[in-house]
Amino acid sequence: MIAFTRAVPSTIVGCELTHLAREPIDLAVAVAQHERYEVALREAGMSVTRVPARDDLPDSVFVEDTAIVLDEIAVMTRPGAPKRRDEVESVRDVLAAHRPLASISEPSTLDGGDVLVLDRDVYVGLTARSSLSGVQQLRAILSPLGYTVRAVPVGGCLHLKSAVTRAGARLLVVNPEWVDPATFAGWETLPVDSREPHAANVLWLGSVTIVPEAFERTNARLARATDVRLVPVPASELAKAEGGVTCCSLILNNRPSADY
């Protein structure tokens, strides 16, 4: 398993914001927290590879938004924020060595943070960053590969994965104020504590689930609901940039091309 990450840019203070008021971001703390996140990935068995840094792109640490990586293909996105579109090319160059590539084309938009893959079902949030035509393009790319692609209404948050993520083999953690849990029929859903609305973003890696350490109430609920070991990491500074623990990596199975 490979986890692709990208360094925190010194320009992170100029990041895009949609639902949060701008707060000061401590760059040194953000860098240290991101490095701790990478340690957690390595301890979970990932091989961590950094995509070339882009200090000129304030949101570039959020590498998840640039691609959807599946076993058969990597789909390069077209981010909804115009200033983020230059993030994609350098990630494309790295992924080309591991997957056949497809792309979302203009005028459609799609952020990777809006795409939740649950086995062969792909849920895509309809948000300010991802358009219906982007969902339709993704469906055209993935349907021939046996995936079902569904559009999901989302409200009150930046991305679908701000509202729901996978936390275990058949378990999702969800903020029911931002997305309807009934959307995910056949999956067990665990609601976040209402005092921790941003706690639904976790990163399930099979043997462990990385969670933001700040959300103690939701993490306690999650610990009771699953046998998967939780790995809390500090994430306060990138959270000010509307980032979560899924945002900072692209995870892929390092399989030989003959398997496609």
Secondary structure, DSSP 8 states (H G I E B T S, - for coil): -EEEE----TTGGG---SSS------HHHHHHHHHHHHHHHHHTT-EEEE----TT-TTTT-GGGGEEE-SS-EEE-B-SSGGGGGGHHHHHHHHTTTS-EEE--TT--B-GGGEEEETTEEEEEESSS--HHHHHHHHHHHGGGT-EEEEEE--SSSSHHHHEEE-SSSEEEE-TTTS-GGGSTTSEEEE--TT-TTTT--EE-SSEEEEETT-HHHHHHHHHH-SSEEEEE--HHHHTTT--TTTT-EEE----GGG-
